[in-house]
Each structure stands twice: as C-alpha cells, then as structure tokens.
Amino acid sequence: MLPFTIEARIPGGKGRAGTIETPHGKIQTPAFISVGTKATVKSLTPEQVRSLDAEAILANAYHLYLQPGTKVLKKAGGLGKFMNWSGPTFTDSGGFQAFSLGPAFGSKMGKINKGEKDKIVKLADGVTAIGKKPDTEQDLTMDTEEMAVAPAKIDDDGVTFKSIIDGSTHRFTPEHSIEIQHDIGADIIFAFDECLSPLESYEKQKAAVERTHRWAKRCLVRHKAGKAIESFGRFGESDGEWESVATSPEVDGVSKKTLLFVPALFGIVQGGRHEDLRRQSARTIGSMDFEGFGIGGSFDKEDIGTAVGWVCEELPENKPRHLLGIGEPIDLILGIENGVDTFDCVTPTRIARNGAAYTKKISFGQVPQKIKTGRLNLTNAQFTDDFGPIEEDCGCYTCVNYTRAYIAHLFRAKEMLAATLTSIHNLYFLVHLAKDARNAIVDGKWREFRDGQISNCQ
C-alpha cells in the first residue's frame, strides 16, 4: 500500500493536510504537481524545477508512448533517471489525450470551461466539439501538439487513434495503458478511463461512467499481475519498509542504487456534472483496491465546489485524492477546501510562454492594485520601463533578480529566456500557494487564509 498520513483537517470541512510516501520521496499535501508532459517541464531544467520546492512531476503516458517510446524509458532506468529527476513521479493513463484528439472534445476543449453557453457542433461522423469562436485566452492555453488530427474510435475494449506525430494508427486498452505506465516507471499511475465533455448528454455520461468502471477492474487485474519495477538513479534513503534496495556500483563518482518497487495505481472517478453519477462513480471506484484516486473530467469554476465536493464525500478518507488537469490559483483553494490532496496542470507554463504571470497584487507607482484576473500580461506596453519585480513579495528567482521591464523586453525580442523566467515565477507561485494552504490547515488558520486568497482572485 501507498503510505498516506493525515496530519490536520479543516474544522467542519473536507480539506486536510497530509503526507504521501513514495519509493522516491515524500509529498506533503496539499501539493501542486508540476507537469512534465514529455519528461520535461517546458522551458525549465529539472534542477530549476527542484529549486522551486516542487516535490513531484507528472508526465504524460500518451506522449511518452509515442516519443521516445517505452522501450527507451525502460532501458534508461525509468522516467526519473531518464530526465534526471530524483523525486516522486506520476504518469496519467493517456486516456484524456487519446480521447481529446478525437471524439470527446476537439481542438479547443480544455479542462476548465469558460462558462459560456457553448453549443455542440459536428466535426466528423459521431464526433463533437465545443462550438465557440477561439479567443485570446484559449489560444494562450493550447499547444499545437494538442490539435486534433483525426477522429478516435472508442469501443468497449479500448480506443483507436492516430498519432499526432506521424499519423500512424495506435490502440490503447486498459491493459496496454497499465503496461505502458509500468514501463515508464513512475511512482503513481492512473487507471484508463473514458473522459467526455461535460456538455454530453446524461445518457452518454452514464455509459462512460459504466465503461470507466469496467476498465478500472481490468486495470487492477493487469496491474496486480505486473512485476516490480527496477529503477536506477540517484535516490536517498527511504523511511519505508515496503521496498527492496540493492546497492550498485558508483557512476561518475556518485553512489547509485537500484530500487525495486511496484507503482501505486489510482482509480479515476467520472460522471460529468451529474451528482448521482459522480457519487455512484466515487462509491464504485472507492470500493475497489486502488491506492488512491483521481478525479477526472472537465469543469466549470463552480464545479470545483460541487462535483469535486460530491466525490470527496464518497471516497475513502484514508487514501489520497488527485484532481487531474486543474490548477489555477482559485481552483487550488476551492479544491483543497473540498478535499483534494494533489493537483496538476499545464497552464502555469503555457501562459508563461505567452507572457502571462500569476500575481496577487502589483504596484503601479505607490498605489497597490489588485489584478482581477489573477494574471499580469508582461507584454503590455506599460511595463516597458517598469523596473519592479513581477510581484513585490515573491521569493522566486525571477522576482529576486529581474524586472518587469527586462522580461517584457525578452518577450518583445522573442528570446527563450522570457518563457523560462516567467515559468519559474508561475510554478513557484502555485507550488508555494499549496504549501501556504498546507501551513494554514496545520496551524488552524484556514478560514483567514482562504478568505484572503479568494479576495485576491476577485
């Protein structure tokens, strides 16, 4: 079992502070997990990510399966060794990407919806997507690698899809997804599930939930039949008694260890915006022998306080809960309050590459002003000769050493360093927001902390 200790709770609420122990280190929760889709956090080195106090990285099984391939990762000694990351790692199942490149979403669907009254439009036979005109915010949050190339085909056994790299045909089944993730060698992996747009009908959501439950059982069977993973890398001593470590020779003067471990498998809860489906899915998945749980699906902002809350009320208290693909500052606060332990999201580095930085308050001259969106657009002309940091009280490397004027110049000059410096700030912002939330829960000051953060986002 994956050791998980709850150390403090929000009085009268669902939120808690705890510690997850993995073969490669501890994760103190609540925690924001940095996303390294292709075994890299875009524009940053692992050492830079580590310097932000990030405790874990989540990679994408779909993308790593396509490139460089699981044989390479397995031969390298696993994900952590391959990318020189010695801490805990997660991989998702690849299901969201397989579906989002085909029938479930189309090219402009994200994890958090914008709240418009979207309509469903046809892309191809049986394929739907959100029917709304692209806007600036959406363009900022999409990568070209996520644009649809061809409809995926889903059946009760799995999904068939086209590679976004070369158009070749591939098939994921629950068993294959588990095998891929075992080969990648992360500490925490996720079951294969069917993820639909929340705008799909109740009948389709219900069918997807039932299929997700059937696939969850198949994932567990395949997972339990797997062998322990051999991970070769730079690892410290572990406090756990549930791993077998064999000493290996020094490499480049550094003591190495070969670590044998079985990853922890998390089941995924689905159900769209329907309370009965969400609760049913949480009870069903919660009754299975998973070591933790993922909360899947796409959400409107208000869903964090409803759908996520419903799920956490039903899931077992003694196992960790991860909210997949959600991680804006306000989402973290609401998710933590409703019982989520860990989060991941690509948004902080995506928006950073386009000049947007997270912030609570900034000063123009002597007057502090709140930024209602929670973001600062560093490409705006007003920052051309603004020699203050992105945020006055931020302790990140970027804010300590660089000015808004310099970063604005880098963006206008199209220099790569612009994305690096802004990504450092954004990840530091979210990692430390989660750490501050943890401290507030432990210190019994959640209400004051929560109200202050909500005020900053309004």
C-alpha positions in Angstrom: 0.0 0.0 0.0 1.0 3.6 -0.6 1.5 5.2 2.9 -0.7 8.2 3.4 -0.9 10.0 6.7 -3.5 12.7 7.5 -2.0 15.3 9.9 -4.6 18.0 10.2 -8.1 18.8 8.9 -10.1 21.9 8.1 -12.6 22.1 11.0 -16.0 21.1 9.8 -14.8 20.7 6.2 -13.4 18.1 3.8 -9.9 19.5 3.4 -6.8 18.0 5.1 -3.1 18.2 5.2 -1.1 15.0 5.0 2.0 13.2 3.7 2.2 10.7 0.8 5.3 8.4 0.9 6.5 7.1 -2.4 9.6 5.0 -3.3 11.3 8.2 -4.4 10.4 10.5 -1.6 7.6 12.2 0.3 4.9 14.5 -0.9 3.5 16.9 1.7 -0.1 17.7 0.8 -1.9 19.7 -0.3 0.6 19.9 -3.2 0.8 21.2 -6.7 2.5 18.6 -9.1 4.5 20.2 -11.9 3.6 18.8 -15.3 6.5 17.5 -17.4 4.4 16.2 -20.3 7.2 14.7 -22.4 9.6 14.1 -19.5 10.4 17.8 -19.3 8.7 20.8 -17.7 8.7 23.1 -20.7 11.5 25.7 -20.7 12.9 24.5 -17.4 15.6 22.1 -16.3 14.8 19.6 -13.5 17.2 21.4 -11.3 15.3 24.6 -11.8 12.0 22.8 -11.0 13.6 21.4 -7.9 14.8 24.8 -6.8 11.1 26.0 -6.7 10.5 23.5 -3.9 8.4 21.3 -6.2 8.1 17.8 -4.8 6.9 15.8 -7.8 6.5 15.8 -11.6 3.6 14.3 -13.7 4.4 13.1 -17.2 2.0 12.0 -19.9 1.9 8.3 -20.9 0.3 9.1 -24.3 3.1 11.4 -25.4 5.9 9.3 -23.9 4.5 6.2 -25.6 4.6 7.9 -29.0 8.0 9.5 -28.4 10.6 8.3 -27.4 8.8 5.1 -26.7 8.6 3.0 -23.6 11.5 0.7 -24.6 13.8 3.7 -24.4 12.4 4.7 -21.0 12.7 1.2 -19.6 16.2 0.8 -20.8 17.1 4.2 -19.3 16.1 3.0 -15.9 12.7 4.7 -15.7 11.2 8.2 -16.0 13.1 9.7 -13.1 16.5 8.5 -14.3 15.8 9.4 -17.9 15.1 13.1 -17.0 17.4 13.4 -14.0 14.6 13.8 -11.5 15.2 12.1 -8.2 11.9 12.8 -6.6 8.4 11.3 -6.9 6.8 10.9 -10.3 3.3 10.5 -11.7 2.0 9.4 -15.1 -1.5 9.7 -16.3 -3.1 6.9 -18.4 -3.0 8.6 -21.7 -6.8 8.3 -22.0 -7.6 12.0 -21.9 -5.2 12.7 -24.8 -6.4 9.8 -26.8 -10.0 10.9 -26.4 -9.4 14.7 -26.6 -7.7 14.3 -30.0 -10.9 12.7 -31.3 -14.5 12.1 -30.2 -14.7 13.7 -26.8 -13.5 17.2 -27.3 -12.0 18.5 -30.5 -9.1 21.0 -30.6 -10.4 23.8 -28.3 -11.7 21.9 -25.3 -9.8 22.4 -22.1 -10.1 21.1 -18.5 -11.7 24.3 -17.2 -14.5 25.6 -19.4 -15.0 29.3 -19.8 -18.6 29.3 -18.6 -20.2 30.3 -21.9 -23.4 28.7 -23.1 -21.4 26.6 -25.6 -23.2 24.5 -28.2 -22.1 21.2 -29.6 -21.1 21.2 -33.3 -20.2 18.3 -35.6 -16.6 17.8 -36.6 -17.0 14.4 -38.3 -19.2 11.4 -38.1 -20.2 11.0 -34.5 -17.5 13.5 -33.4 -18.4 16.6 -31.4 -16.5 19.6 -30.1 -17.2 22.9 -28.3 -18.8 25.3 -30.8 -17.3 28.6 -30.0 -15.0 31.1 -31.6 -11.4 30.9 -30.4 -10.5 33.8 -28.1 -7.2 35.1 -26.8 -7.3 33.1 -23.5 -8.0 29.9 -25.3 -5.2 30.5 -27.8 -2.8 31.1 -25.0 -3.6 27.8 -23.3 -3.4 25.5 -26.3 -0.3 23.8 -27.7 -0.1 22.7 -31.4 0.6 19.2 -30.2 -3.0 19.0 -28.9 -4.8 19.9 -32.1 -7.0 17.1 -33.4 -5.6 15.2 -36.4 -8.3 12.6 -36.9 -11.3 11.2 -35.0 -10.5 8.5 -32.4 -12.7 5.4 -32.3 -13.9 4.0 -29.0 -15.4 0.7 -28.2 -15.8 -1.4 -25.0 -12.3 -2.8 -25.3 -10.4 0.5 -25.8 -9.7 3.4 -28.1 -8.0 3.5 -31.6 -6.4 6.8 -32.5 -3.9 8.4 -34.9 -0.5 9.6 -33.8 -0.1 13.3 -33.7 3.5 12.8 -34.8 3.2 10.8 -38.0 -0.5 9.8 -38.4 0.2 6.1 -37.6 -2.7 4.1 -36.0 -2.4 3.0 -32.4 -4.7 1.4 -29.9 -5.0 1.8 -26.1 -6.8 -0.7 -23.9 -6.9 -0.7 -20.1 -4.3 -3.4 -20.1 -2.0 -1.7 -22.6 -2.2 1.6 -20.7 -1.0 -0.1 -17.5 1.8 -1.9 -19.3 2.9 1.4 -20.8 2.9 3.1 -17.4 4.8 0.2 -15.8 7.5 0.5 -18.5 7.7 4.3 -17.9 8.3 3.5 -14.2 6.5 6.3 -12.3 5.7 6.0 -8.6 2.0 6.8 -9.1 0.0 5.8 -12.2 -3.7 6.1 -13.2 -6.3 3.7 -14.4 -7.5 4.0 -18.0 -10.9 5.8 -18.1 -13.3 7.4 -20.6 -13.5 11.2 -20.3 -16.3 13.0 -22.0 -17.1 16.7 -22.5 -19.4 17.8 -19.6 -21.8 19.0 -22.3 -22.6 15.5 -23.4 -26.0 14.1 -22.6 -26.8 12.3 -19.3 -27.2 9.0 -21.2 -23.7 9.3 -22.7 -22.2 10.3 -19.3 -23.8 7.3 -17.7 -22.5 5.0 -20.3 -19.0 6.4 -20.0 -19.1 6.0 -16.2 -20.1 2.4 -16.5 -17.3 1.8 -19.1 -14.8 3.5 -16.8 -15.8 1.1 -14.0 -15.3 -1.9 -16.2 -12.0 -0.6 -17.4 -10.9 0.1 -13.8 -11.4 -3.6 -12.9 -9.3 -4.6 -15.9 -6.6 -2.2 -14.9 -6.4 -3.6 -11.5 -6.1 -7.2 -12.8 -3.3 -6.2 -15.1 -1.5 -4.1 -12.5 -1.5 -6.8 -9.9 -0.1 -9.3 -12.5 2.9 -7.0 -13.1 6.4 -7.4 -11.8 8.3 -5.0 -9.6 9.9 -2.1 -11.5 13.7 -1.7 -11.4 14.6 2.0 -11.2 18.2 3.0 -11.4 19.0 6.5 -10.3 20.2 8.9 -7.6 17.9 8.2 -4.6 18.3 8.9 -0.9 17.5 6.5 1.9 13.8 5.8 2.3 11.9 5.5 5.5 9.6 2.9 4.1 9.8 -0.9 4.8 7.9 -1.8 1.7 10.8 -1.5 -0.9 13.8 -3.6 -1.7 17.0 -1.7 -2.4 20.2 -3.3 -3.8 23.5 -1.4 -3.8 25.1 -0.8 -7.2 28.5 0.5 -8.3 29.3 4.2 -8.3 28.7 6.0 -11.5 30.6 9.3 -12.2 31.7 9.2 -8.5 28.1 9.2 -7.3 26.7 6.4 -5.2 23.8 4.7 -7.1 21.0 2.4 -6.0 18.8 0.0 -7.8 15.3 0.4 -6.5 12.7 -2.3 -6.9 9.1 -1.1 -6.4 5.6 -1.6 -7.6 3.9 1.7 -8.6 0.7 2.8 -6.8 -2.4 2.6 -9.0 -5.1 5.3 -8.7 -8.6 4.8 -9.9 -10.4 7.6 -11.7 -13.9 8.9 -10.9 -16.0 10.3 -13.7 -19.7 11.5 -14.1 -19.7 14.9 -15.6 -21.8 17.5 -13.8 -24.4 15.0 -12.6 -24.5 14.4 -8.8 -25.9 10.9 -9.0 -23.3 9.8 -11.5 -20.4 11.4 -9.6 -21.4 9.9 -6.3 -22.1 6.5 -7.8 -18.7 6.5 -9.6 -16.9 7.6 -6.4 -18.6 4.8 -4.4 -17.8 2.2 -7.0 -14.2 3.2 -7.7 -13.7 3.8 -3.9 -14.7 0.2 -3.2 -12.0 -1.2 -5.5 -8.5 -2.0 -4.4 -6.8 1.3 -5.6 -4.2 3.0 -3.5 -5.6 6.5 -4.3 -8.0 8.2 -6.6 -8.1 10.7 -9.5 -11.0 13.0 -10.1 -11.4 13.2 -13.9 -13.4 15.3 -16.3 -13.7 18.9 -17.4 -15.1 21.5 -15.1 -16.6 25.0 -14.9 -15.3 27.0 -12.0 -18.4 26.4 -9.9 -18.0 22.6 -10.4 -14.9 22.6 -8.1 -17.3 23.3 -5.2 -20.0 20.8 -6.3 -18.8 17.9 -8.4 -15.4 17.7 -6.6 -17.1 18.0 -3.2 -19.6 15.2 -4.1 -16.8 12.9 -5.0 -14.7 13.6 -1.9 -17.7 13.0 0.3 -17.9 9.5 -1.0 -14.3 8.4 -1.4 -12.4 6.6 1.4 -10.8 9.1 3.9 -7.6 7.1 4.2 -6.4 7.4 0.6 -5.1 10.4 -1.4 -7.1 12.2 -4.0 -5.7 13.9 -7.1 -7.6 16.4 -9.2 -6.5 15.8 -12.8 -5.5 18.7 -15.0 -6.8 21.5 -12.8 -4.5 24.0 -11.2 -5.4 27.7 -11.5 -4.9 29.6 -8.1 -8.6 29.8 -7.3 -9.0 26.1 -8.3 -6.4 25.1 -5.8 -8.1 26.9 -3.0 -11.6 25.6 -3.8 -10.2 22.1 -4.5 -8.3 21.9 -1.2 -11.4 23.1 0.7 -13.4 20.3 -0.9 -11.0 17.5 0.0 -8.4 17.4 -2.8 -4.8 16.5 -1.9 -2.8 17.0 -5.1 -3.2 18.9 -8.3 -1.5 19.0 -11.7 -2.0 21.5 -14.6 0.0 22.6 -17.6 -1.5 26.2 -17.5 1.3 27.9 -15.5 4.0 27.2 -18.0 1.6 27.5 -21.0 0.5 31.0 -20.1 4.1 31.9 -19.1 5.3 31.2 -22.7 2.8 33.8 -23.8 3.7 36.5 -21.4 1.2 35.9 -18.5 2.3 35.8 -14.9 0.3 34.9 -11.8 0.0 37.6 -9.2 -2.0 38.7 -6.2 -1.2 42.4 -6.1 1.1 44.6 -8.0 2.1 48.2 -7.6 1.9 51.0 -10.2 3.9 53.8 -8.6 2.9 54.0 -4.9 -0.6 52.6 -5.3 -1.1 48.8 -4.8 -3.7 47.4 -7.2 -5.4 44.1 -7.4 -5.3 42.2 -10.7 -8.9 40.9 -11.0 -7.9 38.1 -13.4 -5.0 36.9 -11.2 -2.7 37.3 -14.1 -0.3 40.0 -15.3 0.3 40.4 -19.1 4.0 41.2 -19.3 3.8 42.1 -23.0 1.7 45.2 -22.3 3.4 48.5 -23.2 3.1 49.8 -19.6 5.9 47.5 -18.5 8.4 48.8 -21.0 10.2 50.9 -18.3 8.7 49.3 -15.2 11.7 48.3 -13.1 9.9 46.5 -10.3 9.6 42.7 -10.0 6.6 40.7 -11.2 5.4 40.7 -7.6 6.9 42.6 -4.7 6.8 40.0 -2.0 7.6 37.0 -4.2 10.7 35.0 -3.3 11.2 33.2 -6.6 14.5 33.5 -8.5 12.8 35.7 -11.2 11.3 38.2 -8.9 14.5 38.5 -6.8 16.7 39.1 -9.8 14.8 40.5 -12.7 12.4 43.4 -13.5 9.1 43.5 -15.4 10.9 45.8 -18.0 13.6 43.2 -18.7 11.1 40.3 -19.0 8.8 42.5 -21.2 11.9 43.2 -23.4 12.7 39.5 -23.7 9.1 38.8 -24.9 9.2 41.5 -27.5 12.6 40.3 -28.7 11.3 36.7 -28.8 14.1 35.5 -26.5 13.7 32.0 -24.9 14.7 33.3 -21.5 11.4 35.1 -21.3 9.5 31.8 -21.1 12.0 30.4 -18.6 11.8 33.4 -16.2 8.0 33.6 -16.3 7.6 29.8 -15.9 9.9 29.9 -12.9 7.6 32.5 -11.3 4.3 30.8 -12.2 5.4 27.4 -10.9 6.8 28.9 -7.7 3.6 30.8 -7.2 1.4 27.6 -7.4 3.8 25.3 -5.5 4.0 27.8 -2.7 0.3 28.6 -2.7 -0.3 24.9 -2.0 2.4 24.9 0.7 0.9 28.0 2.3 -2.5 26.3 2.2 -1.0 23.3 4.0 0.5 25.5 6.7 -2.8 27.3 7.2 -4.6 24.0 7.7 -1.9 22.7 10.1 -1.9 26.0 12.0 -5.7 26.1 12.3 -5.9 29.3 10.2 -7.6 28.0 7.0 -10.6 30.4 7.1 -8.4 33.5 7.2 -6.1 32.2 4.6 -8.9 31.1 2.3 -10.8 34.4 2.5 -7.6 36.3 1.7 -6.9 34.2 -1.3 -10.4 34.4 -2.6 -10.3 38.2 -2.2 -7.1 38.3 -4.3 -8.8 36.5 -7.1 -11.9 38.7 -7.3 
